[in-house]
Amino acid sequence: METPEQVLKRLAFKVVRRLDGLVFGNYAGLFYGPSLDLAEVREYQPGDDIRRIDWNVTARMARLFVRQYREEHELTAWLIVDLSPSMGVGTRRRLKRELAAEFAGVAAYIVTRHGDKIGLLTFPDEGFLPPGTGTLQALRVLHRVMEGAAGPQDRGTTDLAGALRRAGRTCRRRALVFIISDFLVAGGWEESLLALARRHDVVAVWIQDPIERELPDVGGLHLRDPETGAQVWVDTSDPRVRATYRARVEEQEARVAAAFRRTGVDVLRLATHEAMLQPLLRFIAYRKGRGRWHSPGP
């Protein structure tokens, strides 16, 4: 099994170096907007957002100047990571919780590498790591997530609403918040998500496995709910069974997607059988092109 150091080294080589060109100097500007405090006006540099040009100062100085906001100097990111039993599912390549750990490592590495802070909350075990910076903090984040993911998987059902309320109490200053989960939970969490999204820039990282979307035609199977332990026997060779399963999955996904749309939360979908890099590149390129953090939708 890889150590956190080995995982971070692998991610830095395979993922982060490709993302750096898109993210560097850009992700820290997520909070530009009219409601923010102006920190200073400085001379324009290549790559700056032209919408932040201060035309009055530019006219006086005969050179381009841009507004720089306080949050550019004080960005904090948070990872809210689901370590519930359902995240232990994985039929291809890796488990959902392993993919969650990889994304957490990538995010932590990028944020801390550029001098900003990142903190961690996990649920349902209520793990906590205060915000910090530097490579050591990125390793702490990855270690905590990997350790929690490898621990006992009898933590009970997922209380996403409770985790979001806890995040709201913990993340006091405006921050970039990643919620990493499979979102296989009962309803009742949308209001908590809306409250969090009103104060922070929230990105839902939706982790999925192919088996959750399409039952394979392999005959009789005993299916077990990883969180409740409930079991049921199904005949997967029956096309009606597979069709019913598919319809219910689509209904559940539609409910989750609708919740994200209603709350204005951005969505990044990752799958256990696919490499992380291309979805991340598309996601970041799209948002960078828009000039704001808006995803193309779930």
MIPA-806133 format. One record per residue (C-alpha): residue in three letters; x negated, y negated, z negated. Coordinates in steps of 0.2 Angstrom, whole numbers, plus 5000, padded with zeros to 4 digits. Each point is the difference from the previous one (the first is absolute). Layout:
<node><aa>ALA</aa><x>X</x><y>Y</y><z>Z</z></node>
...
***
This chain:
<node><aa>MET</aa><x>5000</x><y>5000</y><z>5000</z></node>
<node><aa>GLU</aa><x>4993</x><y>4983</y><z>5005</z></node>
<node><aa>THR</aa><x>4996</x><y>4988</y><z>4986</z></node>
<node><aa>PRO</aa><x>5007</x><y>4982</y><z>5000</z></node>
<node><aa>GLU</aa><x>4982</x><y>4994</y><z>5006</z></node>
<node><aa>GLN</aa><x>5001</x><y>5012</y><z>5014</z></node>
<node><aa>VAL</aa><x>5018</x><y>4996</y><z>5005</z></node>
<node><aa>LEU</aa><x>4996</x><y>4981</y><z>5000</z></node>
<node><aa>LYS</aa><x>4984</x><y>5002</y><z>5010</z></node>
<node><aa>ARG</aa><x>5010</x><y>5010</y><z>5013</z></node>
<node><aa>LEU</aa><x>5014</x><y>4988</y><z>5001</z></node>
<node><aa>ALA</aa><x>4988</x><y>4985</y><z>5001</z></node>
<node><aa>PHE</aa><x>4992</x><y>5009</y><z>5015</z></node>
<node><aa>LYS</aa><x>5016</x><y>5006</y><z>5009</z></node>
<node><aa>VAL</aa><x>5013</x><y>4987</y><z>4996</z></node>
<node><aa>VAL</aa><x>4993</x><y>4984</y><z>4992</z></node>
<node><aa>ARG</aa><x>4987</x><y>4995</y><z>5012</z></node>
<node><aa>ARG</aa><x>5013</x><y>5001</y><z>5014</z></node>
<node><aa>LEU</aa><x>5013</x><y>4989</y><z>4990</z></node>
<node><aa>ASP</aa><x>4987</x><y>4987</y><z>4994</z></node>
<node><aa>GLY</aa><x>5001</x><y>4991</y><z>5017</z></node>
<node><aa>LEU</aa><x>5018</x><y>4997</y><z>4998</z></node>
<node><aa>VAL</aa><x>5002</x><y>4997</y><z>4981</z></node>
<node><aa>PHE</aa><x>4984</x><y>4990</y><z>4996</z></node>
<node><aa>GLY</aa><x>5005</x><y>4982</y><z>4997</z></node>
<node><aa>ASN</aa><x>5018</x><y>5004</y><z>5004</z></node>
<node><aa>TYR</aa><x>5007</x><y>5010</y><z>4986</z></node>
<node><aa>ALA</aa><x>4996</x><y>4988</y><z>4987</z></node>
<node><aa>GLY</aa><x>5010</x><y>4987</y><z>5009</z></node>
<node><aa>LEU</aa><x>5016</x><y>5009</y><z>4997</z></node>
<node><aa>PHE</aa><x>5008</x><y>4987</y><z>4989</z></node>
<node><aa>TYR</aa><x>4998</x><y>4985</y><z>5011</z></node>
<node><aa>GLY</aa><x>5016</x><y>4990</y><z>4999</z></node>
<node><aa>PRO</aa><x>5009</x><y>4984</y><z>4995</z></node>
<node><aa>SER</aa><x>5003</x><y>5006</y><z>4982</z></node>
<node><aa>LEU</aa><x>4982</x><y>5002</y><z>4996</z></node>
<node><aa>ASP</aa><x>4988</x><y>4988</y><z>4991</z></node>
<node><aa>LEU</aa><x>4987</x><y>4991</y><z>5012</z></node>
<node><aa>ALA</aa><x>4983</x><y>5004</y><z>4993</z></node>
<node><aa>GLU</aa><x>4989</x><y>4990</y><z>5013</z></node>
<node><aa>VAL</aa><x>4998</x><y>4994</y><z>5018</z></node>
<node><aa>ARG</aa><x>4985</x><y>5007</y><z>5008</z></node>
<node><aa>GLU</aa><x>4992</x><y>5000</y><z>5018</z></node>
<node><aa>TYR</aa><x>5008</x><y>5012</y><z>5012</z></node>
<node><aa>GLN</aa><x>4990</x><y>5016</y><z>5003</z></node>
<node><aa>PRO</aa><x>5003</x><y>5013</y><z>5014</z></node>
<node><aa>GLY</aa><x>5014</x><y>5012</y><z>4996</z></node>
<node><aa>ASP</aa><x>5010</x><y>4987</y><z>4989</z></node>
<node><aa>ASP</aa><x>5018</x><y>4999</y><z>5003</z></node>
<node><aa>ILE</aa><x>5004</x><y>4985</y><z>5011</z></node>
<node><aa>ARG</aa><x>5016</x><y>4997</y><z>4991</z></node>
<node><aa>ARG</aa><x>4990</x><y>4995</y><z>4984</z></node>
<node><aa>ILE</aa><x>4991</x><y>4986</y><z>5009</z></node>
<node><aa>ASP</aa><x>5002</x><y>4983</y><z>4991</z></node>
<node><aa>TRP</aa><x>5003</x><y>4988</y><z>5014</z></node>
<node><aa>ASN</aa><x>4999</x><y>4985</y><z>4989</z></node>
<node><aa>VAL</aa><x>4983</x><y>5004</y><z>4994</z></node>
<node><aa>THR</aa><x>4995</x><y>5006</y><z>5017</z></node>
<node><aa>ALA</aa><x>5004</x><y>4984</y><z>5008</z></node>
<node><aa>ARG</aa><x>4990</x><y>4990</y><z>4987</z></node>
<node><aa>MET</aa><x>4985</x><y>5011</y><z>5001</z></node>
<node><aa>ALA</aa><x>5000</x><y>5004</y><z>5019</z></node>
<node><aa>ARG</aa><x>4997</x><y>5018</y><z>4995</z></node>
<node><aa>LEU</aa><x>5012</x><y>5014</y><z>4997</z></node>
<node><aa>PHE</aa><x>5005</x><y>5003</y><z>4981</z></node>
<node><aa>VAL</aa><x>5011</x><y>5013</y><z>4993</z></node>
<node><aa>ARG</aa><x>5010</x><y>5001</y><z>4984</z></node>
<node><aa>GLN</aa><x>4995</x><y>5014</y><z>4988</z></node>
<node><aa>TYR</aa><x>5012</x><y>5006</y><z>4986</z></node>
<node><aa>ARG</aa><x>4996</x><y>5005</y><z>4983</z></node>
<node><aa>GLU</aa><x>5005</x><y>5018</y><z>5002</z></node>
<node><aa>GLU</aa><x>4986</x><y>5002</y><z>5013</z></node>
<node><aa>HIS</aa><x>4988</x><y>4999</y><z>4985</z></node>
<node><aa>GLU</aa><x>5010</x><y>5011</y><z>4988</z></node>
<node><aa>LEU</aa><x>5008</x><y>5014</y><z>5009</z></node>
<node><aa>THR</aa><x>5004</x><y>5015</y><z>4990</z></node>
<node><aa>ALA</aa><x>5007</x><y>5016</y><z>5008</z></node>
<node><aa>TRP</aa><x>5009</x><y>5014</y><z>4991</z></node>
<node><aa>LEU</aa><x>5003</x><y>5019</y><z>5004</z></node>
<node><aa>ILE</aa><x>5016</x><y>5008</y><z>4993</z></node>
<node><aa>VAL</aa><x>4997</x><y>5018</y><z>5003</z></node>
<node><aa>ASP</aa><x>5013</x><y>5014</y><z>4999</z></node>
<node><aa>LEU</aa><x>4992</x><y>5016</y><z>4992</z></node>
<node><aa>SER</aa><x>5016</x><y>5009</y><z>4998</z></node>
<node><aa>PRO</aa><x>5001</x><y>5019</y><z>5004</z></node>
<node><aa>SER</aa><x>5008</x><y>4997</y><z>5018</z></node>
<node><aa>MET</aa><x>4983</x><y>4992</y><z>5004</z></node>
<node><aa>GLY</aa><x>4992</x><y>5017</y><z>4998</z></node>
<node><aa>VAL</aa><x>5008</x><y>5006</y><z>5017</z></node>
<node><aa>GLY</aa><x>4989</x><y>5002</y><z>5015</z></node>
<node><aa>THR</aa><x>5002</x><y>5012</y><z>5014</z></node>
<node><aa>ARG</aa><x>4987</x><y>4993</y><z>5012</z></node>
<node><aa>ARG</aa><x>4982</x><y>4993</y><z>4998</z></node>
<node><aa>ARG</aa><x>5003</x><y>4993</y><z>4982</z></node>
<node><aa>LEU</aa><x>5012</x><y>4997</y><z>4986</z></node>
<node><aa>LYS</aa><x>5011</x><y>4985</y><z>4999</z></node>
<node><aa>ARG</aa><x>4991</x><y>4995</y><z>4984</z></node>
<node><aa>GLU</aa><x>4983</x><y>5002</y><z>5008</z></node>
<node><aa>LEU</aa><x>5005</x><y>4988</y><z>5014</z></node>
<node><aa>ALA</aa><x>5006</x><y>4988</y><z>4987</z></node>
<node><aa>ALA</aa><x>4983</x><y>5001</y><z>4991</z></node>
<node><aa>GLU</aa><x>4992</x><y>4997</y><z>5017</z></node>
<node><aa>PHE</aa><x>5010</x><y>4985</y><z>5004</z></node>
<node><aa>ALA</aa><x>4997</x><y>4993</y><z>4982</z></node>
<node><aa>GLY</aa><x>4981</x><y>5002</y><z>5003</z></node>
<node><aa>VAL</aa><x>5001</x><y>4991</y><z>5016</z></node>
<node><aa>ALA</aa><x>5010</x><y>4986</y><z>4993</z></node>
<node><aa>ALA</aa><x>4989</x><y>4998</y><z>4984</z></node>
<node><aa>TYR</aa><x>4984</x><y>5001</y><z>5010</z></node>
<node><aa>ILE</aa><x>5005</x><y>4986</y><z>5012</z></node>
<node><aa>VAL</aa><x>5007</x><y>4989</y><z>4987</z></node>
<node><aa>THR</aa><x>4986</x><y>5001</y><z>4988</z></node>
<node><aa>ARG</aa><x>4987</x><y>4999</y><z>5014</z></node>
<node><aa>HIS</aa><x>5006</x><y>4983</y><z>5004</z></node>
<node><aa>GLY</aa><x>4999</x><y>4994</y><z>4982</z></node>
<node><aa>ASP</aa><x>5018</x><y>5001</y><z>4995</z></node>
<node><aa>LYS</aa><x>5008</x><y>5010</y><z>4986</z></node>
<node><aa>ILE</aa><x>5011</x><y>5016</y><z>5000</z></node>
<node><aa>GLY</aa><x>5009</x><y>5009</y><z>4986</z></node>
<node><aa>LEU</aa><x>5010</x><y>5016</y><z>4999</z></node>
<node><aa>LEU</aa><x>5016</x><y>5006</y><z>4993</z></node>
<node><aa>THR</aa><x>5005</x><y>5019</y><z>5002</z></node>
<node><aa>PHE</aa><x>5017</x><y>5008</y><z>4997</z></node>
<node><aa>PRO</aa><x>5008</x><y>5010</y><z>4992</z></node>
<node><aa>ASP</aa><x>4985</x><y>5002</y><z>4988</z></node>
<node><aa>GLU</aa><x>4999</x><y>4981</y><z>4998</z></node>
<node><aa>GLY</aa><x>4981</x><y>4999</y><z>5003</z></node>
<node><aa>PHE</aa><x>4992</x><y>4983</y><z>5000</z></node>
<node><aa>LEU</aa><x>4984</x><y>4992</y><z>5006</z></node>
<node><aa>PRO</aa><x>4998</x><y>4981</y><z>4998</z></node>
<node><aa>PRO</aa><x>4994</x><y>4990</y><z>5015</z></node>
<node><aa>GLY</aa><x>4982</x><y>5000</y><z>5004</z></node>
<node><aa>THR</aa><x>4988</x><y>4997</y><z>5014</z></node>
<node><aa>GLY</aa><x>4985</x><y>5008</y><z>5008</z></node>
<node><aa>THR</aa><x>4996</x><y>5018</y><z>5006</z></node>
<node><aa>LEU</aa><x>5001</x><y>5007</y><z>4983</z></node>
<node><aa>GLN</aa><x>5018</x><y>4994</y><z>4998</z></node>
<node><aa>ALA</aa><x>5004</x><y>5008</y><z>5017</z></node>
<node><aa>LEU</aa><x>4993</x><y>5017</y><z>4993</z></node>
<node><aa>ARG</aa><x>5010</x><y>4998</y><z>4984</z></node>
<node><aa>VAL</aa><x>5016</x><y>4998</y><z>5010</z></node>
<node><aa>LEU</aa><x>4996</x><y>5015</y><z>5011</z></node>
<node><aa>HIS</aa><x>4995</x><y>5010</y><z>4985</z></node>
<node><aa>ARG</aa><x>5016</x><y>4996</y><z>4990</z></node>
<node><aa>VAL</aa><x>5011</x><y>5005</y><z>5015</z></node>
<node><aa>MET</aa><x>4990</x><y>5016</y><z>5004</z></node>
<node><aa>GLU</aa><x>5000</x><y>5005</y><z>4982</z></node>
<node><aa>GLY</aa><x>5019</x><y>4997</y><z>4998</z></node>
<node><aa>ALA</aa><x>5004</x><y>5008</y><z>5016</z></node>
<node><aa>ALA</aa><x>4990</x><y>5016</y><z>4995</z></node>
<node><aa>GLY</aa><x>5008</x><y>5000</y><z>4983</z></node>
<node><aa>PRO</aa><x>5016</x><y>5010</y><z>4994</z></node>
<node><aa>GLN</aa><x>5014</x><y>4998</y><z>5011</z></node>
<node><aa>ASP</aa><x>5014</x><y>5002</y><z>4987</z></node>
<node><aa>ARG</aa><x>5002</x><y>4981</y><z>4997</z></node>
<node><aa>GLY</aa><x>5019</x><y>5000</y><z>5003</z></node>
<node><aa>THR</aa><x>5010</x><y>4991</y><z>5013</z></node>
<node><aa>THR</aa><x>4995</x><y>4984</y><z>5008</z></node>
<node><aa>ASP</aa><x>5006</x><y>4984</y><z>4992</z></node>
<node><aa>LEU</aa><x>4996</x><y>4988</y><z>5014</z></node>
<node><aa>ALA</aa><x>5011</x><y>4986</y><z>4993</z></node>
<node><aa>GLY</aa><x>4991</x><y>5001</y><z>4984</z></node>
<node><aa>ALA</aa><x>4983</x><y>5000</y><z>5008</z></node>
<node><aa>LEU</aa><x>5005</x><y>4984</y><z>5010</z></node>
<node><aa>ARG</aa><x>5006</x><y>4992</y><z>4984</z></node>
<node><aa>ARG</aa><x>4984</x><y>5004</y><z>4992</z></node>
<node><aa>ALA</aa><x>4990</x><y>4993</y><z>5014</z></node>
<node><aa>GLY</aa><x>5010</x><y>4984</y><z>4999</z></node>
<node><aa>ARG</aa><x>4996</x><y>4998</y><z>4982</z></node>
<node><aa>THR</aa><x>4981</x><y>5004</y><z>5003</z></node>
<node><aa>CYS</aa><x>4997</x><y>4990</y><z>5016</z></node>
<node><aa>ARG</aa><x>5003</x><y>4982</y><z>4993</z></node>
<node><aa>ARG</aa><x>4991</x><y>4990</y><z>5013</z></node>
<node><aa>ARG</aa><x>5005</x><y>5001</y><z>5019</z></node>
<node><aa>ALA</aa><x>4991</x><y>5015</y><z>5007</z></node>
<node><aa>LEU</aa><x>4999</x><y>5012</y><z>5015</z></node>
<node><aa>VAL</aa><x>5009</x><y>5016</y><z>4994</z></node>
<node><aa>PHE</aa><x>4999</x><y>5017</y><z>5008</z></node>
<node><aa>ILE</aa><x>5013</x><y>5012</y><z>4995</z></node>
<node><aa>ILE</aa><x>4993</x><y>5018</y><z>5005</z></node>
<node><aa>SER</aa><x>5014</x><y>5013</y><z>4999</z></node>
<node><aa>ASP</aa><x>5010</x><y>5013</y><z>5010</z></node>
<node><aa>PHE</aa><x>5016</x><y>4990</y><z>4994</z></node>
<node><aa>LEU</aa><x>5008</x><y>5017</y><z>4997</z></node>
<node><aa>VAL</aa><x>5010</x><y>4993</y><z>4986</z></node>
<node><aa>ALA</aa><x>5018</x><y>4997</y><z>4995</z></node>
<node><aa>GLY</aa><x>5008</x><y>4983</y><z>5003</z></node>
<node><aa>GLY</aa><x>5000</x><y>4985</y><z>4988</z></node>
<node><aa>TRP</aa><x>4983</x><y>4993</y><z>5004</z></node>
<node><aa>GLU</aa><x>5004</x><y>4987</y><z>5013</z></node>
<node><aa>GLU</aa><x>5004</x><y>4986</y><z>4987</z></node>
<node><aa>SER</aa><x>4983</x><y>5003</y><z>4992</z></node>
<node><aa>LEU</aa><x>4991</x><y>5000</y><z>5016</z></node>
<node><aa>LEU</aa><x>5009</x><y>4984</y><z>5005</z></node>
<node><aa>ALA</aa><x>4995</x><y>4991</y><z>4984</z></node>
<node><aa>LEU</aa><x>4982</x><y>5005</y><z>5003</z></node>
<node><aa>ALA</aa><x>5000</x><y>4995</y><z>5018</z></node>
<node><aa>ARG</aa><x>5007</x><y>4983</y><z>4995</z></node>
<node><aa>ARG</aa><x>4984</x><y>4996</y><z>4990</z></node>
<node><aa>HIS</aa><x>4987</x><y>5010</y><z>5010</z></node>
<node><aa>ASP</aa><x>4995</x><y>5005</y><z>5017</z></node>
<node><aa>VAL</aa><x>5005</x><y>5019</y><z>5000</z></node>
<node><aa>VAL</aa><x>4995</x><y>5013</y><z>5012</z></node>
<node><aa>ALA</aa><x>5008</x><y>5018</y><z>4999</z></node>
<node><aa>VAL</aa><x>4988</x><y>5013</y><z>5005</z></node>
<node><aa>TRP</aa><x>5012</x><y>5015</y><z>5005</z></node>
<node><aa>ILE</aa><x>4991</x><y>5017</y><z>4999</z></node>
<node><aa>GLN</aa><x>5009</x><y>5014</y><z>5009</z></node>
<node><aa>ASP</aa><x>4996</x><y>5018</y><z>5004</z></node>
<node><aa>PRO</aa><x>5007</x><y>5009</y><z>5016</z></node>
<node><aa>ILE</aa><x>5009</x><y>5013</y><z>4990</z></node>
<node><aa>GLU</aa><x>5011</x><y>4987</y><z>4992</z></node>
<node><aa>ARG</aa><x>5007</x><y>4995</y><z>5017</z></node>
<node><aa>GLU</aa><x>5002</x><y>5016</y><z>5009</z></node>
<node><aa>LEU</aa><x>5003</x><y>5018</y><z>4993</z></node>
<node><aa>PRO</aa><x>4990</x><y>5013</y><z>5009</z></node>
<node><aa>ASP</aa><x>5009</x><y>5014</y><z>5008</z></node>
<node><aa>VAL</aa><x>4991</x><y>5014</y><z>4989</z></node>
<node><aa>GLY</aa><x>5015</x><y>5010</y><z>4993</z></node>
<node><aa>GLY</aa><x>5005</x><y>5001</y><z>4982</z></node>
<node><aa>LEU</aa><x>4992</x><y>4988</y><z>4988</z></node>
<node><aa>HIS</aa><x>5001</x><y>4996</y><z>4982</z></node>
<node><aa>LEU</aa><x>4999</x><y>4981</y><z>4999</z></node>
<node><aa>ARG</aa><x>4995</x><y>4992</y><z>4983</z></node>
<node><aa>ASP</aa><x>5002</x><y>4982</y><z>4995</z></node>
<node><aa>PRO</aa><x>4983</x><y>4995</y><z>4993</z></node>
<node><aa>GLU</aa><x>5007</x><y>4988</y><z>4987</z></node>
<node><aa>THR</aa><x>5015</x><y>5009</y><z>4993</z></node>
<node><aa>GLY</aa><x>4995</x><y>5018</y><z>5003</z></node>
<node><aa>ALA</aa><x>5017</x><y>5004</y><z>5008</z></node>
<node><aa>GLN</aa><x>4999</x><y>5014</y><z>5014</z></node>
<node><aa>VAL</aa><x>5011</x><y>5004</y><z>5014</z></node>
<node><aa>TRP</aa><x>4999</x><y>5014</y><z>5013</z></node>
<node><aa>VAL</aa><x>5002</x><y>4994</y><z>5018</z></node>
<node><aa>ASP</aa><x>5000</x><y>5009</y><z>5017</z></node>
<node><aa>THR</aa><x>4990</x><y>4989</y><z>5011</z></node>
<node><aa>SER</aa><x>5003</x><y>5011</y><z>5015</z></node>
<node><aa>ASP</aa><x>5018</x><y>4993</y><z>5000</z></node>
<node><aa>PRO</aa><x>5001</x><y>4984</y><z>5011</z></node>
<node><aa>ARG</aa><x>5014</x><y>4993</y><z>4990</z></node>
<node><aa>VAL</aa><x>4989</x><y>5001</y><z>4984</z></node>
<node><aa>ARG</aa><x>4986</x><y>4991</y><z>5009</z></node>
<node><aa>ALA</aa><x>5012</x><y>4987</y><z>5007</z></node>
<node><aa>THR</aa><x>5008</x><y>4997</y><z>4983</z></node>
<node><aa>TYR</aa><x>4983</x><y>4998</y><z>4992</z></node>
<node><aa>ARG</aa><x>4995</x><y>4988</y><z>5014</z></node>
<node><aa>ALA</aa><x>5016</x><y>4989</y><z>4998</z></node>
<node><aa>ARG</aa><x>4997</x><y>4998</y><z>4982</z></node>
<node><aa>VAL</aa><x>4982</x><y>4996</y><z>5002</z></node>
<node><aa>GLU</aa><x>5005</x><y>4986</y><z>5012</z></node>
<node><aa>GLU</aa><x>5013</x><y>4994</y><z>4988</z></node>
<node><aa>GLN</aa><x>4987</x><y>4998</y><z>4986</z></node>
<node><aa>GLU</aa><x>4988</x><y>4992</y><z>5011</z></node>
<node><aa>ALA</aa><x>5013</x><y>4988</y><z>5007</z></node>
<node><aa>ARG</aa><x>5004</x><y>4995</y><z>4982</z></node>
<node><aa>VAL</aa><x>4982</x><y>4997</y><z>4995</z></node>
<node><aa>ALA</aa><x>4997</x><y>4990</y><z>5016</z></node>
<node><aa>ALA</aa><x>5015</x><y>4989</y><z>4998</z></node>
<node><aa>ALA</aa><x>4994</x><y>4996</y><z>4982</z></node>
<node><aa>PHE</aa><x>4984</x><y>4994</y><z>5007</z></node>
<node><aa>ARG</aa><x>5008</x><y>4989</y><z>5013</z></node>
<node><aa>ARG</aa><x>5012</x><y>4993</y><z>4987</z></node>
<node><aa>THR</aa><x>4986</x><y>4995</y><z>4988</z></node>
<node><aa>GLY</aa><x>4989</x><y>4994</y><z>5014</z></node>
<node><aa>VAL</aa><x>4986</x><y>5012</y><z>4995</z></node>
<node><aa>ASP</aa><x>4987</x><y>5005</y><z>5013</z></node>
<node><aa>VAL</aa><x>4998</x><y>5019</y><z>5004</z></node>
<node><aa>LEU</aa><x>4985</x><y>5010</y><z>5005</z></node>
<node><aa>ARG</aa><x>5004</x><y>5018</y><z>5004</z></node>
<node><aa>LEU</aa><x>4986</x><y>5014</y><z>4998</z></node>
<node><aa>ALA</aa><x>5002</x><y>5018</y><z>5003</z></node>
<node><aa>THR</aa><x>4990</x><y>5014</y><z>4992</z></node>
<node><aa>HIS</aa><x>4996</x><y>5008</y><z>5017</z></node>
<node><aa>GLU</aa><x>4994</x><y>4984</y><z>5008</z></node>
<node><aa>ALA</aa><x>4984</x><y>4990</y><z>4998</z></node>
<node><aa>MET</aa><x>5003</x><y>4984</y><z>4991</z></node>
<node><aa>LEU</aa><x>4989</x><y>4989</y><z>5011</z></node>
<node><aa>GLN</aa><x>5012</x><y>4997</y><z>5015</z></node>
<node><aa>PRO</aa><x>5016</x><y>4996</y><z>4990</z></node>
<node><aa>LEU</aa><x>4989</x><y>4988</y><z>4989</z></node>
<node><aa>LEU</aa><x>4993</x><y>4992</y><z>5016</z></node>
<node><aa>ARG</aa><x>5017</x><y>4997</y><z>5008</z></node>
<node><aa>PHE</aa><x>5008</x><y>4994</y><z>4984</z></node>
<node><aa>ILE</aa><x>4986</x><y>4987</y><z>4996</z></node>
<node><aa>ALA</aa><x>4999</x><y>4995</y><z>5019</z></node>
<node><aa>TYR</aa><x>5018</x><y>4997</y><z>5000</z></node>
<node><aa>ARG</aa><x>5001</x><y>4989</y><z>4985</z></node>
<node><aa>LYS</aa><x>4984</x><y>4991</y><z>5004</z></node>
<node><aa>GLY</aa><x>5008</x><y>4996</y><z>5017</z></node>
<node><aa>ARG</aa><x>5016</x><y>4993</y><z>4992</z></node>
<node><aa>GLY</aa><x>4990</x><y>4989</y><z>4988</z></node>
<node><aa>ARG</aa><x>5010</x><y>5006</y><z>4986</z></node>
<node><aa>TRP</aa><x>5002</x><y>5017</y><z>4990</z></node>
<node><aa>HIS</aa><x>5015</x><y>5007</y><z>5009</z></node>
<node><aa>SER</aa><x>5000</x><y>5018</y><z>5006</z></node>
<node><aa>PRO</aa><x>5008</x><y>5007</y><z>5016</z></node>
<node><aa>GLY</aa><x>5012</x><y>5009</y><z>4988</z></node>
<node><aa>PRO</aa><x>5002</x><y>5017</y><z>4993</z></node>
***
